[in-house]
Amino acid sequence: MSCVMTAPPGVFIDIFASGGGLDGPDDLIFGPDGNLYVSSTRTDTVLRYDGATGAFIDAFAAGGGLDAPTGLAFGPDGNLYVSSTYSDKVLRYDGATGTLLGTFASGSGLDGPRALIFAPDGNLYVSGVFGDNILRYDGVTGAFVDVFASGGGLDGPMFVTFIPEPGTILLLGLGALGALRNRRAC
């Protein structure tokens, strides 16, 4: 018995979210409200879509020097943080209204910010695609902390992630083993 999980030939898989002027989507994230937020790089906006239907809601965030938005992250404070690649800033927008709250992080070698992530330590990590580095900023104040990673062949980092502690990885591995065992059973 086979458990192939593919669509039949010629079956079109539905487009979930589109419209609203989306041009050059780069990053997407589901917000605390359950809606989908997408950076529209060529229109210098962050668009919001209904998280259940994909219907366009509005241009959620724009302005304040937002130039080629790429990375998106909702912070522990519920606000939306957006990397502005060509103005070398991370901008903060009110997570409920999309109102610009100002520049959260900039300077200290931030060149072409792209990926953003709030790590378990509470700090914001930002990849500098043109600076070939990953910078760490205080997750509350936005103050520069340090260069977290650079050199060693790091070239244009596009994404940043943190791997769970080893005990969690083991549990994930055991979960994957169980999934494989169940897959063979079908």
C-alpha positions in Angstrom: 0.0 0.0 0.0 1.3 3.5 -1.0 0.9 6.8 0.9 1.7 9.3 -1.9 0.7 12.8 -0.9 0.7 14.6 -4.3 -1.9 16.4 -6.3 -3.1 14.7 -9.5 -1.5 16.0 -12.7 -3.2 19.1 -14.0 -4.7 20.1 -10.6 -4.1 23.7 -9.8 -3.3 24.5 -6.2 -5.2 27.6 -5.1 -3.5 31.0 -4.5 -4.1 31.9 -0.9 -3.3 35.6 -0.8 -3.0 38.2 -3.6 -4.1 41.6 -4.5 -3.7 45.0 -2.8 -0.7 45.9 -5.0 1.5 43.0 -3.8 4.7 43.4 -5.8 7.9 41.6 -4.9 6.7 39.7 -1.8 9.7 38.8 0.3 8.6 37.7 3.8 5.4 36.7 5.4 4.2 36.1 8.9 1.0 35.3 10.7 0.3 38.0 13.3 -1.1 37.7 16.8 -4.5 38.5 15.3 -4.3 35.5 13.0 -3.9 37.5 9.8 -1.2 37.1 7.3 1.3 40.0 6.8 3.5 40.2 3.7 6.3 42.5 2.8 5.8 44.1 -0.6 9.3 45.1 -1.5 8.6 47.0 -4.7 5.7 49.1 -3.2 7.4 49.8 0.1 4.5 48.5 2.1 3.4 45.6 4.4 0.1 44.2 3.3 -2.4 42.4 5.5 -4.6 39.5 4.4 -7.3 37.6 6.2 -5.6 34.6 7.8 -8.5 32.2 7.1 -9.5 33.2 3.5 -6.5 35.1 2.1 -8.7 38.0 1.2 -6.8 41.4 1.0 -7.6 43.6 4.0 -5.3 46.6 3.7 -1.9 48.1 3.3 -1.0 47.8 7.0 2.3 49.5 7.3 4.1 52.1 5.2 6.0 55.4 5.5 8.7 56.5 7.9 11.5 55.8 5.3 10.3 52.2 4.6 12.3 51.4 1.5 12.3 47.8 0.2 10.8 46.0 3.2 12.0 42.5 3.6 12.0 40.9 7.0 9.0 40.9 9.4 8.8 40.0 13.0 6.2 40.5 15.7 7.9 41.4 18.9 7.1 40.3 22.4 5.3 43.7 22.8 2.9 42.8 19.9 4.3 45.4 17.6 5.5 44.7 14.0 9.1 45.1 13.2 10.1 45.6 9.6 13.6 45.6 8.0 14.0 48.5 5.6 16.7 47.2 3.3 17.7 50.4 1.5 17.4 52.9 4.4 19.4 50.6 6.7 16.8 50.6 9.5 14.4 48.4 11.4 11.1 50.2 11.8 8.5 49.6 14.4 4.8 49.8 13.7 1.9 49.5 16.1 0.8 45.8 15.9 -2.9 46.7 16.0 -3.1 49.8 13.9 0.0 49.8 11.6 0.9 53.3 12.8 4.6 54.1 12.6 6.2 54.2 16.0 9.6 55.1 14.6 13.0 53.7 14.0 13.8 50.8 16.4 17.3 49.9 15.3 19.9 51.4 12.9 23.6 52.1 12.7 26.5 50.1 14.1 27.2 48.5 10.8 23.6 47.7 9.8 23.9 47.5 6.0 21.0 46.1 4.1 18.9 44.6 7.0 16.9 41.6 5.9 15.9 38.9 8.3 14.7 39.7 11.8 14.1 37.4 14.7 13.4 37.9 18.4 15.5 35.2 20.0 14.8 33.4 23.3 17.2 35.8 25.0 14.7 38.6 24.2 17.0 40.4 21.8 16.4 41.2 18.1 18.9 39.7 15.7 19.1 41.3 12.2 21.0 40.0 9.2 22.9 42.6 7.3 22.9 41.3 3.7 25.3 44.0 2.4 27.4 44.0 5.6 27.8 40.2 5.7 26.9 40.1 9.4 24.3 39.4 12.0 23.8 42.2 14.5 22.2 42.0 18.0 20.0 44.8 19.3 18.4 45.1 22.7 14.8 43.7 22.3 13.3 46.4 24.4 15.2 49.6 23.6 16.7 48.8 20.2 20.2 49.8 21.4 23.0 48.1 19.6 24.5 45.2 21.6 27.1 43.6 19.4 28.0 41.9 16.2 26.7 38.5 16.8 28.3 36.9 13.7 30.6 37.9 10.9 33.5 36.6 8.9 34.3 32.9 8.3 32.7 33.2 4.8 29.4 34.7 6.0 28.3 36.3 2.7 24.9 38.1 2.4 23.0 36.3 5.1 19.3 36.1 4.1 17.8 34.3 7.0 18.3 34.0 10.8 16.9 31.3 13.0 17.6 29.7 16.4 17.7 26.0 17.0 16.0 24.8 20.1 18.1 23.4 22.9 19.4 19.8 22.5 16.7 18.2 24.7 14.0 19.8 22.5 15.8 18.6 19.3 15.7 15.1 20.7 12.0 15.3 21.3 11.5 16.7 17.8 13.6 13.8 16.5 11.5 11.3 18.3 8.3 12.9 17.0 9.7 12.6 13.4 10.5 9.0 14.0 6.9 8.4 15.1 5.7 10.1 12.0 7.9 7.9 9.8 6.7 4.8 11.6 3.0 5.9 11.1 3.7 6.7 7.4 5.0 3.2 6.8 1.8 1.8 8.5 -0.5 3.4 5.9 
